[in-house]
Amino acid sequence: MTRVLIVASIRLYREGISQLLNANGDFIVVGTESTGRDAMERLDEISPDVVLVDMEIPDLGETVAAFAGRSPRIPLVAIGITDSDAEVLQCAEMGMAGYVTRESSIAELASVLQGAAGGELICSPRTAGILMRRVAELAADRQKDSSVGLLTLREREVAMLMCEHLSNKEIASRLCIEVATVKNHVHNVLDKLRVHRRTDAVRLLARSASGPARSS
């Protein structure tokens, strides 16, 4: 049977869910706690397979971080979220292994808990789409950030001056080169960063930890 620890600040909430799960032959609730701190103190004693966490507990951030630091890692399932894209992504970015919305049934809760305990994510096609789009966005950002390293020394110098919002003529004067040469460098910077406008390049360069301003 899957061993479940419930962490919820409202007593009726955690006791009600506990009774429902215990009535299901596939689960045994090994503990119910009101805070993440109390749950962490009992982990070694009760050894849960999965932890059901109410998103409204006061120490949610600390709880997620504490569980993430344990080895082997115990999967967390969030309960009590809406079905909005923002909250689904929040759960994923916090490291939750699954989630159950406020409108989910006990059968859906059981499915998600079993999936999380087995290393699987049980979600709707819509949620899968949300997560895939987010992964694609993060991958694109990483690719753009890493492309900063493709700039030559002169292109980095030009890029730094672009970040100061200087015109091509002003950059040429500062570097003592021709305006036409500056235009070529700016074109190369935009091409390597895979953007089409100077403002997009400046935004990317400012955000990148490996941007020209930090390079030797």
Secondary structure by P-SEA (a helix, b strand, c coil): cbbbbbbcccaaaaaaaaaaaaaccccccccccccaaaaaaacccccccbbbbcccccaaaaaaaaaaacccbbbbbbccccccaaaaaaaaaacccccccccccaaaaaaaaaaaaacbbbbcaaaaaaaaaaaaaaaaaaaaaaacccccaaaaaaaaaaaacccaaaaaaaacccaaaaaaaaaaaaaaaccccaaaaaaaaaaccccccccc
